[in-house]
Each structure stands twice: as structure tokens, then as C-alpha cells.
Amino acid sequence: MSIKRGVVTQITSTSARPISIKSTLPIALVLLSSIVPVGVYGFASPKKAMEFFSKHDDLKDDTGNLKKYLDLGVNMFSLIVPTVIIVVEVQADLALQKASFIEGINSIKTAASMPNLALDNAGAVAYKADIIAAAYDSFDMDVNNALINVCNRLKARTFINLFALSNGDAITKRNNFGSDRVTLAKCSLEIFNTITAKKEEYDSSVILAFLRCFVDGSGVTGYSKSISNRILSVSGVVAPSEFYAGSLDETDPLTEKQIMSFIHYGGFRTWEYATSSLDSIWQDARRVRILDLAADAIIKDIFFAIDTDLTMLNVAKDSMRGFMNGLIGDDVMIGFSVELDMERTTKERISAGEFYFIIDCQEIPNPKLIHITFNRVDRYAGVVYKMLEN
């Protein structure tokens, strides 16, 4: 075929590209097992994971917590979400087990490209986690710091159980944190385990991670919803906080410190959804997640414009505007603007092929306090006269 003589065709498009945020966001779980071989496993859902690991005939004798928490994800939440399981070996030496557990957490950074031990051909796991949970079953800042570092690297989020038995203990432990990637919970929860036929203690960090996945999958914009004031099908709370609707109670000091508590009000409920950031703007966990996922979606879907031409840069800009308009239509945002940052996009940077955009935006507010004032007045006294006349 000649491109120098005759008729030559080419197919192009300057249409804006569709950008969207997916609600089926992967979860990564770090769990202990004395039966399942150590490594990284990837599945389409916790149920698929449970089916795979149940091939081990002696799984019922596992002294770790793998089966315990996978059963929870399957039976309590019926999750269908990409699931990465990092299996860490149960060891008698607690120091060695802690070291192995931290190594397991760190492996999440590269888990997407690691061989998937759940596949016969050991293909890549391929899932990049947005939610991370580690069932260490005790409070340890070395483990917590490893979680935070991984979340910072992946722009993911995690939940950490403070294992506190009092408000004072919870607040003291909270002072160790300052990350917009972490939501802190006061204590563990109790659930009746049908395998052991008794009520057992469950790490609230894993339950909250499952709850986040469940709310994500509740609708197209589930990712933008809060997980506070959600009913949990649990038997009890290890360290309950007294709650009095409309009055000062034990949850208020925790809320002021961005700590989630668990209340009993028409069932057991989560109460507060915040991060431990030192910046009050980023203490709203919902806000952080919306902007995280919006940024990630834009990065992926305007990547086509890199190393092309100015026409494609305009297409990328139109795509960003279309995406933000969609978020307004989905009741995620209330307003936005997409503009070229004239101060940073200097002549020299244009020559270097560098372009800077600013997206000003504001998310739909999330009601956290509804204050009602009952004001006693006299202006309806005339009704009494009418009543007496009749």
C-alpha cells in the first residue's frame, strides 16, 4: 500500500472520552493461617476465596483467622467485590509472626503484578486495592504504620481498631495518628460464630472494610456515601459507648477526636466516619475518598493525551468537564470549574510540553447535625377563643 500516491484514509476522533468512577473497588485482606500456604491470592469475591480455600480438607483445624473473616464477608455482607488475600503463616514466636505480618502488609504495594496463587498458570493478581484491612487482632503501632505507608503509596484507605476499653484509652491511642488514609474505631465487636457455636470477638477494622465495600456496591455512587449510622448485624460491642439521642453522651468526646464509636439505637450502629488527619478539611473521610477516586479516574482516562498533540489536550479538557458534569448529575458534586492554571503553565513549561489544570469543586454536603429549636410563642392563643366559642 502506498501513502505517497492515491487515496489514504485515517480514523480519528476529537470527541470527549467518557470518564467514570467504578463502585466495585478491590479490597485487600491480610489474614493468618496455619493451613493455607503463604502468598498472594486474588479472587472475584470473598465467596470465591472461601470456595478455593475450602479445598483444604483440614481448613476447619486452622488456628489462624482466615476462615473466620472470610465467612464474615460471605455471610454478613454477601460481597461481590474483587478480593486480594495476603496469607501470613501462624507462628509460635510472636516477634517473628509480627515481622511476617508486616511483610505481608508491605507486599500489597506490588500485589497487582505478583503471581496469583489461586490460578493454575500463576497469572498476575491484577487488582490494585482501594480498601485495606489487616486482622492482627491487637493494637500495634508498627503494624499500623505499615498499613498507613501502604495506603499512602496506593492512595488507598484503611480502618484501624484501637482495641480501647474506655474513651480515655481510645483518645490516648488516637494521638498516635495523623493520616487522611485512616479511619479509627474505638473497639472490637462481638458476633455469634456458627462454626464454634459461641459469641466471639471480631476486629472492627475488618468489619468496617467489608461495610465500606457493601456501601460501595449499594448503587452507582455508593463510593460517595458515608458508612456512619449504618446498622451492623452484630451481637454486641466489646466496649459500648452510652448514647442518648439529642443529649450529651459518651460518643461526643470520641466524635470530637474523629474516632468511630458503636451505639445501640434501633440496633447496633456505626457512629462517625472520619480520618485521623491533622487538617480539619481532610478529616471528612467521605470527602477524601470522593476526590481520591475522581483523581484516579481522570488519570486513567485522559492518559491517551500524553505525547499526542494540542487537539488531544483539548479533548482531555472536555473529557474532564464532562466527567465533573456527570458527578453533578449523580448528586456527588454541587459545582465545579476546569481551567488552565495560567500561573504555572508558563511559556517555558509550554515549550517543555507541561500543562497544568485546576479543577475547583465542592462535593454534596453530608448532614452530620440536624438542630431543631422548639420556640414557645403566644400567637396561636386565638385558637382557644374559637374553641370556646364552639
C-alpha beads as a LAMMPS data file, in Angstrom:
LAMMPS data file: protein, C-alpha beads

390 atoms
389 bonds

1 atom types
1 bond types

-500.0 500.0 xlo xhi
-500.0 500.0 ylo yhi
-500.0 500.0 zlo zhi

Masses

1 110.0

Atoms # bond

1 1 1 0.000 0.000 0.000
2 1 1 1.288 3.466 -0.907
3 1 1 0.989 6.534 1.275
4 1 1 2.695 8.753 -1.303
5 1 1 0.197 8.375 -4.172
6 1 1 -3.515 7.551 -4.342
7 1 1 -6.178 7.724 -1.614
8 1 1 -5.176 7.361 2.028
9 1 1 -7.658 7.204 4.929
10 1 1 -7.283 7.784 8.605
11 1 1 -9.727 7.407 11.514
12 1 1 -9.601 9.996 14.285
13 1 1 -11.889 11.373 16.975
14 1 1 -11.960 14.630 18.874
15 1 1 -14.958 13.521 20.950
16 1 1 -14.678 13.799 24.724
17 1 1 -13.837 10.471 26.339
18 1 1 -16.206 9.074 28.971
19 1 1 -14.727 9.092 32.467
20 1 1 -16.388 7.289 35.372
21 1 1 -15.701 6.029 38.880
22 1 1 -16.298 2.342 39.480
23 1 1 -18.150 1.245 42.617
24 1 1 -16.686 -2.274 42.579
25 1 1 -13.409 -1.260 44.199
26 1 1 -11.000 -4.038 45.243
27 1 1 -10.302 -4.925 48.864
28 1 1 -7.079 -6.438 50.214
29 1 1 -7.112 -8.516 53.400
30 1 1 -4.072 -9.635 55.390
31 1 1 -5.045 -12.784 57.282
32 1 1 -3.341 -15.527 59.297
33 1 1 -3.428 -19.241 58.533
34 1 1 -1.719 -22.376 59.782
35 1 1 -3.016 -24.415 56.826
36 1 1 -3.041 -22.312 53.645
37 1 1 0.380 -21.710 52.012
38 1 1 1.811 -18.209 52.450
39 1 1 1.387 -15.883 49.476
40 1 1 -0.909 -13.615 47.477
41 1 1 -4.274 -14.826 46.192
42 1 1 -6.741 -12.938 44.011
43 1 1 -10.458 -13.654 43.614
44 1 1 -13.609 -12.139 42.120
45 1 1 -15.283 -12.155 45.557
46 1 1 -14.851 -13.366 49.155
47 1 1 -17.183 -16.257 48.302
48 1 1 -14.844 -17.414 45.534
49 1 1 -11.976 -17.131 48.010
50 1 1 -13.832 -19.237 50.560
51 1 1 -14.607 -21.884 47.949
52 1 1 -10.952 -22.019 46.916
53 1 1 -9.520 -22.288 50.427
54 1 1 -12.168 -24.844 51.438
55 1 1 -10.388 -27.296 49.143
56 1 1 -8.041 -27.761 52.078
57 1 1 -9.782 -30.591 53.926
58 1 1 -8.151 -29.567 57.205
59 1 1 -9.153 -25.882 56.969
60 1 1 -11.504 -26.460 59.905
61 1 1 -8.411 -27.044 62.043
62 1 1 -6.808 -23.732 61.008
63 1 1 -5.571 -21.855 64.088
64 1 1 -5.410 -18.578 62.144
65 1 1 -8.217 -16.147 61.349
66 1 1 -8.524 -16.620 57.572
67 1 1 -11.695 -18.706 57.602
68 1 1 -13.229 -16.640 60.407
69 1 1 -13.103 -13.366 58.466
70 1 1 -13.864 -14.758 55.025
71 1 1 -17.006 -16.364 56.467
72 1 1 -17.909 -12.921 57.789
73 1 1 -17.558 -11.283 54.371
74 1 1 -19.648 -14.001 52.760
75 1 1 -22.401 -14.458 55.349
76 1 1 -22.851 -10.982 56.836
77 1 1 -22.296 -8.826 53.747
78 1 1 -22.622 -11.182 50.732
79 1 1 -19.949 -9.152 49.000
80 1 1 -19.181 -9.430 45.308
81 1 1 -16.041 -7.352 45.013
82 1 1 -12.503 -8.128 43.756
83 1 1 -10.646 -9.558 46.737
84 1 1 -6.920 -9.933 47.347
85 1 1 -5.917 -12.208 50.215
86 1 1 -2.420 -11.970 51.687
87 1 1 -1.872 -15.136 53.716
88 1 1 0.608 -14.927 56.605
89 1 1 1.733 -18.031 58.471
90 1 1 0.773 -18.526 62.121
91 1 1 3.979 -18.764 64.160
92 1 1 4.648 -19.636 67.781
93 1 1 7.260 -16.885 68.021
94 1 1 5.130 -13.727 68.199
95 1 1 8.009 -11.460 67.182
96 1 1 8.598 -13.491 64.017
97 1 1 4.874 -13.583 63.300
98 1 1 4.686 -9.799 63.656
99 1 1 7.599 -9.404 61.234
100 1 1 5.910 -11.744 58.741
101 1 1 2.623 -9.885 59.131
102 1 1 4.259 -6.537 58.368
103 1 1 5.955 -8.096 55.327
104 1 1 2.525 -9.324 54.216
105 1 1 1.120 -5.791 54.508
106 1 1 4.050 -4.354 52.545
107 1 1 3.502 -6.900 49.761
108 1 1 0.177 -5.188 48.942
109 1 1 2.175 -2.409 47.244
110 1 1 3.132 -4.779 44.425
111 1 1 0.353 -7.360 44.770
112 1 1 -1.300 -6.377 41.457
113 1 1 1.726 -7.590 39.488
114 1 1 2.530 -10.621 41.664
115 1 1 1.679 -14.230 40.661
116 1 1 -1.842 -15.173 41.745
117 1 1 -1.530 -18.420 43.696
118 1 1 -5.239 -19.047 43.145
119 1 1 -4.583 -19.601 39.419
120 1 1 -3.054 -22.740 37.946
121 1 1 -0.984 -20.697 35.499
122 1 1 0.082 -18.240 38.245
123 1 1 -1.055 -15.222 36.200
124 1 1 -0.866 -11.776 37.790
125 1 1 -3.300 -10.812 40.561
126 1 1 -4.171 -7.633 38.570
127 1 1 -6.189 -5.995 41.381
128 1 1 -4.999 -2.716 42.956
129 1 1 -6.666 -2.405 46.343
130 1 1 -8.626 0.688 47.333
131 1 1 -9.560 -0.694 50.766
132 1 1 -7.044 -2.481 53.003
133 1 1 -7.712 -4.408 56.208
134 1 1 -5.307 -6.378 58.389
135 1 1 -6.686 -8.724 61.052
136 1 1 -3.808 -8.577 63.527
137 1 1 -6.215 -8.872 66.479
138 1 1 -4.273 -6.499 68.750
139 1 1 -3.151 -2.861 68.769
140 1 1 0.395 -2.447 67.452
141 1 1 1.763 0.803 66.026
142 1 1 4.404 -0.962 63.938
143 1 1 1.647 -2.865 62.144
144 1 1 -0.482 0.286 61.929
145 1 1 2.381 2.318 60.451
146 1 1 2.942 -0.345 57.797
147 1 1 -0.743 -0.070 56.858
148 1 1 -0.530 3.713 56.623
149 1 1 2.590 3.567 54.435
150 1 1 0.930 1.158 52.013
151 1 1 -2.222 3.298 51.861
152 1 1 -0.138 6.397 51.142
153 1 1 1.632 4.555 48.322
154 1 1 -1.569 3.253 46.718
155 1 1 -3.831 6.189 47.666
156 1 1 -5.981 3.608 49.416
157 1 1 -7.669 3.707 52.814
158 1 1 -7.721 1.532 55.881
159 1 1 -9.566 1.072 59.168
160 1 1 -7.734 0.592 62.463
161 1 1 -9.194 -0.846 65.641
162 1 1 -7.908 0.951 68.737
163 1 1 -8.850 -2.024 70.951
164 1 1 -9.792 0.525 73.625
165 1 1 -11.872 -0.322 76.679
166 1 1 -12.532 3.316 77.610
167 1 1 -12.785 6.734 75.985
168 1 1 -9.547 7.818 77.638
169 1 1 -7.690 4.833 76.232
170 1 1 -9.128 5.468 72.763
171 1 1 -8.197 9.164 72.773
172 1 1 -4.667 8.424 74.025
173 1 1 -4.118 5.941 71.195
174 1 1 -5.698 8.302 68.664
175 1 1 -2.888 10.794 69.307
176 1 1 -0.520 8.392 67.503
177 1 1 -2.254 9.076 64.178
178 1 1 -2.334 11.924 61.681
179 1 1 -3.301 10.388 58.348
180 1 1 -6.138 11.114 55.936
181 1 1 -5.936 7.424 54.941
182 1 1 -7.039 6.062 58.328
183 1 1 -10.432 5.749 59.990
184 1 1 -10.157 4.823 63.668
185 1 1 -12.675 2.692 65.563
186 1 1 -12.902 2.525 69.345
187 1 1 -13.099 -1.213 69.911
188 1 1 -13.884 -4.712 68.672
189 1 1 -17.340 -6.165 68.044
190 1 1 -18.967 -9.414 69.113
191 1 1 -20.607 -11.870 66.714
192 1 1 -22.006 -15.356 67.223
193 1 1 -19.713 -17.729 65.351
194 1 1 -21.720 -20.624 63.899
195 1 1 -18.546 -22.701 63.467
196 1 1 -17.517 -22.567 67.132
197 1 1 -21.123 -22.131 68.360
198 1 1 -20.232 -19.248 70.648
199 1 1 -20.028 -15.463 70.701
200 1 1 -16.567 -14.292 69.642
201 1 1 -14.644 -11.053 69.383
202 1 1 -14.118 -9.687 65.855
203 1 1 -11.693 -6.988 64.777
204 1 1 -13.847 -3.980 63.845
205 1 1 -11.286 -2.871 61.243
206 1 1 -12.161 -5.844 59.027
207 1 1 -15.901 -5.412 59.588
208 1 1 -15.675 -1.735 58.617
209 1 1 -13.670 -2.595 55.498
210 1 1 -16.411 -5.042 54.495
211 1 1 -19.058 -2.420 55.299
212 1 1 -17.260 0.100 53.067
213 1 1 -17.351 -2.439 50.210
214 1 1 -21.023 -3.149 50.887
215 1 1 -21.987 0.546 50.745
216 1 1 -19.856 0.980 47.601
217 1 1 -21.901 -1.692 45.879
218 1 1 -25.252 -0.289 47.027
219 1 1 -25.505 1.972 43.965
220 1 1 -23.642 3.670 41.149
221 1 1 -22.404 6.359 43.539
222 1 1 -22.090 4.122 46.596
223 1 1 -18.433 5.108 46.858
224 1 1 -19.520 8.657 47.797
225 1 1 -21.746 7.619 50.719
226 1 1 -20.828 7.717 54.401
227 1 1 -20.635 4.492 56.413
228 1 1 -21.702 6.237 59.617
229 1 1 -25.133 5.473 61.109
230 1 1 -25.216 2.052 59.418
231 1 1 -26.790 -0.908 61.178
232 1 1 -24.465 -3.844 61.834
233 1 1 -25.743 -7.383 62.379
234 1 1 -23.566 -7.979 65.437
235 1 1 -24.290 -9.476 68.848
236 1 1 -22.579 -6.807 70.902
237 1 1 -19.787 -4.300 71.406
238 1 1 -16.702 -5.096 73.495
239 1 1 -16.590 -1.575 74.978
240 1 1 -20.002 0.033 74.301
241 1 1 -20.435 3.826 74.416
242 1 1 -23.580 5.165 76.079
243 1 1 -25.700 7.014 73.522
244 1 1 -28.553 9.428 74.231
245 1 1 -30.217 10.896 71.152
246 1 1 -30.292 14.687 71.452
247 1 1 -28.167 14.821 74.607
248 1 1 -24.501 14.877 75.529
249 1 1 -23.222 11.322 75.849
250 1 1 -20.096 9.150 75.747
251 1 1 -19.827 9.315 71.951
252 1 1 -19.274 13.089 71.856
253 1 1 -15.634 13.096 73.130
254 1 1 -14.839 10.366 70.577
255 1 1 -16.523 12.233 67.724
256 1 1 -14.528 15.351 68.609
257 1 1 -11.373 13.267 68.154
258 1 1 -12.543 11.676 64.864
259 1 1 -12.995 8.228 66.437
260 1 1 -15.831 5.972 65.325
261 1 1 -17.892 4.505 68.160
262 1 1 -20.607 1.863 68.099
263 1 1 -24.019 2.735 69.504
264 1 1 -27.219 0.821 70.181
265 1 1 -30.187 2.759 68.778
266 1 1 -32.630 0.646 66.854
267 1 1 -29.858 -1.921 66.524
268 1 1 -26.085 -1.639 66.727
269 1 1 -24.822 1.193 64.539
270 1 1 -21.593 2.804 63.412
271 1 1 -21.273 6.384 64.610
272 1 1 -18.901 8.864 62.871
273 1 1 -16.866 8.431 59.688
274 1 1 -13.682 10.479 59.751
275 1 1 -9.968 10.269 59.115
276 1 1 -7.230 10.989 61.649
277 1 1 -5.774 13.833 59.558
278 1 1 -4.458 16.853 61.452
279 1 1 -6.022 19.092 58.793
280 1 1 -9.728 19.529 59.524
281 1 1 -10.551 19.789 55.788
282 1 1 -9.330 16.217 55.276
283 1 1 -10.912 14.762 58.407
284 1 1 -14.038 14.083 56.357
285 1 1 -13.340 10.521 55.130
286 1 1 -16.114 10.751 52.562
287 1 1 -14.600 13.902 51.019
288 1 1 -11.142 12.344 50.821
289 1 1 -12.481 9.272 49.087
290 1 1 -14.557 11.176 46.529
291 1 1 -11.575 13.290 45.469
292 1 1 -9.190 10.299 45.536
293 1 1 -11.390 8.290 43.201
294 1 1 -12.154 11.266 40.956
295 1 1 -8.429 11.947 40.538
296 1 1 -7.702 8.278 39.836
297 1 1 -10.467 8.079 37.216
298 1 1 -9.195 11.185 35.415
299 1 1 -5.577 9.958 35.402
300 1 1 -6.587 6.688 33.766
301 1 1 -8.985 8.122 31.214
302 1 1 -7.008 11.108 29.893
303 1 1 -3.760 9.154 29.645
304 1 1 -4.400 8.949 25.899
305 1 1 -3.495 12.646 25.594
306 1 1 0.127 12.191 26.692
307 1 1 2.623 12.539 23.799
308 1 1 -0.091 13.428 21.244
309 1 1 -0.952 16.973 20.154
310 1 1 -2.812 20.079 21.344
311 1 1 -6.064 18.826 19.839
312 1 1 -5.986 15.834 22.168
313 1 1 -5.212 18.140 25.102
314 1 1 -8.475 19.972 24.366
315 1 1 -10.241 16.599 24.171
316 1 1 -8.808 15.745 27.583
317 1 1 -10.097 19.055 28.966
318 1 1 -13.561 18.407 27.500
319 1 1 -13.456 14.920 28.997
320 1 1 -12.698 16.327 32.448
321 1 1 -15.608 18.771 32.163
322 1 1 -17.932 16.006 31.045
323 1 1 -16.836 13.863 33.975
324 1 1 -17.434 16.625 36.504
325 1 1 -20.828 17.400 34.958
326 1 1 -21.673 13.743 35.423
327 1 1 -20.774 13.962 39.118
328 1 1 -23.183 16.891 39.470
329 1 1 -25.893 14.850 37.751
330 1 1 -25.170 11.957 40.129
331 1 1 -25.513 14.255 43.170
332 1 1 -21.873 13.780 44.124
333 1 1 -20.776 17.381 43.389
334 1 1 -22.669 20.669 43.645
335 1 1 -20.349 22.705 41.426
336 1 1 -17.008 22.813 39.598
337 1 1 -14.779 24.601 37.092
338 1 1 -11.954 23.244 34.917
339 1 1 -9.358 25.847 33.967
340 1 1 -5.794 26.015 32.730
341 1 1 -3.529 27.212 35.562
342 1 1 -2.051 30.276 33.872
343 1 1 0.445 30.958 36.666
344 1 1 2.054 27.521 36.460
345 1 1 1.677 26.950 32.707
346 1 1 4.445 29.383 31.753
347 1 1 5.932 29.843 28.272
348 1 1 8.919 27.787 29.294
349 1 1 6.727 24.941 30.515
350 1 1 4.624 25.020 27.356
351 1 1 7.871 24.618 25.385
352 1 1 8.673 21.642 27.637
353 1 1 5.214 20.159 26.976
354 1 1 3.922 20.740 30.503
355 1 1 0.310 21.840 31.081
356 1 1 -1.339 22.436 34.455
357 1 1 -5.073 22.392 35.098
358 1 1 -7.096 23.290 38.177
359 1 1 -10.443 21.684 38.939
360 1 1 -12.264 23.715 41.570
361 1 1 -15.083 21.625 43.018
362 1 1 -17.282 21.071 46.042
363 1 1 -18.967 17.827 46.992
364 1 1 -22.587 17.481 48.099
365 1 1 -22.643 18.123 51.871
366 1 1 -23.239 15.229 54.224
367 1 1 -25.642 16.111 57.111
368 1 1 -23.896 15.400 60.416
369 1 1 -26.021 17.559 62.710
370 1 1 -29.697 18.471 62.409
371 1 1 -30.521 21.060 65.076
372 1 1 -34.181 21.736 65.838
373 1 1 -35.340 24.591 68.090
374 1 1 -38.778 24.465 69.698
375 1 1 -39.800 28.084 70.251
376 1 1 -42.806 28.590 72.537
377 1 1 -44.962 31.555 71.386
378 1 1 -48.359 33.182 72.184
379 1 1 -49.526 33.964 68.675
380 1 1 -51.795 30.949 68.436
381 1 1 -53.839 31.914 71.532
382 1 1 -56.722 32.972 69.268
383 1 1 -57.378 29.311 68.547
384 1 1 -58.518 28.944 72.185
385 1 1 -61.194 31.623 71.702
386 1 1 -62.556 29.796 68.677
387 1 1 -62.583 26.511 70.608
388 1 1 -64.539 28.105 73.455
389 1 1 -66.983 29.804 71.080
390 1 1 -67.810 26.462 69.502

Bonds

1 1 1 2
2 1 2 3
3 1 3 4
4 1 4 5
5 1 5 6
6 1 6 7
7 1 7 8
8 1 8 9
9 1 9 10
10 1 10 11
11 1 11 12
12 1 12 13
13 1 13 14
14 1 14 15
15 1 15 16
16 1 16 17
17 1 17 18
18 1 18 19
19 1 19 20
20 1 20 21
21 1 21 22
22 1 22 23
23 1 23 24
24 1 24 25
25 1 25 26
26 1 26 27
27 1 27 28
28 1 28 29
29 1 29 30
30 1 30 31
31 1 31 32
32 1 32 33
33 1 33 34
34 1 34 35
35 1 35 36
36 1 36 37
37 1 37 38
38 1 38 39
39 1 39 40
40 1 40 41
41 1 41 42
42 1 42 43
43 1 43 44
44 1 44 45
45 1 45 46
46 1 46 47
47 1 47 48
48 1 48 49
49 1 49 50
50 1 50 51
51 1 51 52
52 1 52 53
53 1 53 54
54 1 54 55
55 1 55 56
56 1 56 57
57 1 57 58
58 1 58 59
59 1 59 60
60 1 60 61
61 1 61 62
62 1 62 63
63 1 63 64
64 1 64 65
65 1 65 66
66 1 66 67
67 1 67 68
68 1 68 69
69 1 69 70
70 1 70 71
71 1 71 72
72 1 72 73
73 1 73 74
74 1 74 75
75 1 75 76
76 1 76 77
77 1 77 78
78 1 78 79
79 1 79 80
80 1 80 81
81 1 81 82
82 1 82 83
83 1 83 84
84 1 84 85
85 1 85 86
86 1 86 87
87 1 87 88
88 1 88 89
89 1 89 90
90 1 90 91
91 1 91 92
92 1 92 93
93 1 93 94
94 1 94 95
95 1 95 96
96 1 96 97
97 1 97 98
98 1 98 99
99 1 99 100
100 1 100 101
101 1 101 102
102 1 102 103
103 1 103 104
104 1 104 105
105 1 105 106
106 1 106 107
107 1 107 108
108 1 108 109
109 1 109 110
110 1 110 111
111 1 111 112
112 1 112 113
113 1 113 114
114 1 114 115
115 1 115 116
116 1 116 117
117 1 117 118
118 1 118 119
119 1 119 120
120 1 120 121
121 1 121 122
122 1 122 123
123 1 123 124
124 1 124 125
125 1 125 126
126 1 126 127
127 1 127 128
128 1 128 129
129 1 129 130
130 1 130 131
131 1 131 132
132 1 132 133
133 1 133 134
134 1 134 135
135 1 135 136
136 1 136 137
137 1 137 138
138 1 138 139
139 1 139 140
140 1 140 141
141 1 141 142
142 1 142 143
143 1 143 144
144 1 144 145
145 1 145 146
146 1 146 147
147 1 147 148
148 1 148 149
149 1 149 150
150 1 150 151
151 1 151 152
152 1 152 153
153 1 153 154
154 1 154 155
155 1 155 156
156 1 156 157
157 1 157 158
158 1 158 159
159 1 159 160
160 1 160 161
161 1 161 162
162 1 162 163
163 1 163 164
164 1 164 165
165 1 165 166
166 1 166 167
167 1 167 168
168 1 168 169
169 1 169 170
170 1 170 171
171 1 171 172
172 1 172 173
173 1 173 174
174 1 174 175
175 1 175 176
176 1 176 177
177 1 177 178
178 1 178 179
179 1 179 180
180 1 180 181
181 1 181 182
182 1 182 183
183 1 183 184
184 1 184 185
185 1 185 186
186 1 186 187
187 1 187 188
188 1 188 189
189 1 189 190
190 1 190 191
191 1 191 192
192 1 192 193
193 1 193 194
194 1 194 195
195 1 195 196
196 1 196 197
197 1 197 198
198 1 198 199
199 1 199 200
200 1 200 201
201 1 201 202
202 1 202 203
203 1 203 204
204 1 204 205
205 1 205 206
206 1 206 207
207 1 207 208
208 1 208 209
209 1 209 210
210 1 210 211
211 1 211 212
212 1 212 213
213 1 213 214
214 1 214 215
215 1 215 216
216 1 216 217
217 1 217 218
218 1 218 219
219 1 219 220
220 1 220 221
221 1 221 222
222 1 222 223
223 1 223 224
224 1 224 225
225 1 225 226
226 1 226 227
227 1 227 228
228 1 228 229
229 1 229 230
230 1 230 231
231 1 231 232
232 1 232 233
233 1 233 234
234 1 234 235
235 1 235 236
236 1 236 237
237 1 237 238
238 1 238 239
239 1 239 240
240 1 240 241
241 1 241 242
242 1 242 243
243 1 243 244
244 1 244 245
245 1 245 246
246 1 246 247
247 1 247 248
248 1 248 249
249 1 249 250
250 1 250 251
251 1 251 252
252 1 252 253
253 1 253 254
254 1 254 255
255 1 255 256
256 1 256 257
257 1 257 258
258 1 258 259
259 1 259 260
260 1 260 261
261 1 261 262
262 1 262 263
263 1 263 264
264 1 264 265
265 1 265 266
266 1 266 267
267 1 267 268
268 1 268 269
269 1 269 270
270 1 270 271
271 1 271 272
272 1 272 273
273 1 273 274
274 1 274 275
275 1 275 276
276 1 276 277
277 1 277 278
278 1 278 279
279 1 279 280
280 1 280 281
281 1 281 282
282 1 282 283
283 1 283 284
284 1 284 285
285 1 285 286
286 1 286 287
287 1 287 288
288 1 288 289
289 1 289 290
290 1 290 291
291 1 291 292
292 1 292 293
293 1 293 294
294 1 294 295
295 1 295 296
296 1 296 297
297 1 297 298
298 1 298 299
299 1 299 300
300 1 300 301
301 1 301 302
302 1 302 303
303 1 303 304
304 1 304 305
305 1 305 306
306 1 306 307
307 1 307 308
308 1 308 309
309 1 309 310
310 1 310 311
311 1 311 312
312 1 312 313
313 1 313 314
314 1 314 315
315 1 315 316
316 1 316 317
317 1 317 318
318 1 318 319
319 1 319 320
320 1 320 321
321 1 321 322
322 1 322 323
323 1 323 324
324 1 324 325
325 1 325 326
326 1 326 327
327 1 327 328
328 1 328 329
329 1 329 330
330 1 330 331
331 1 331 332
332 1 332 333
333 1 333 334
334 1 334 335
335 1 335 336
336 1 336 337
337 1 337 338
338 1 338 339
339 1 339 340
340 1 340 341
341 1 341 342
342 1 342 343
343 1 343 344
344 1 344 345
345 1 345 346
346 1 346 347
347 1 347 348
348 1 348 349
349 1 349 350
350 1 350 351
351 1 351 352
352 1 352 353
353 1 353 354
354 1 354 355
355 1 355 356
356 1 356 357
357 1 357 358
358 1 358 359
359 1 359 360
360 1 360 361
361 1 361 362
362 1 362 363
363 1 363 364
364 1 364 365
365 1 365 366
366 1 366 367
367 1 367 368
368 1 368 369
369 1 369 370
370 1 370 371
371 1 371 372
372 1 372 373
373 1 373 374
374 1 374 375
375 1 375 376
376 1 376 377
377 1 377 378
378 1 378 379
379 1 379 380
380 1 380 381
381 1 381 382
382 1 382 383
383 1 383 384
384 1 384 385
385 1 385 386
386 1 386 387
387 1 387 388
388 1 388 389
389 1 389 390
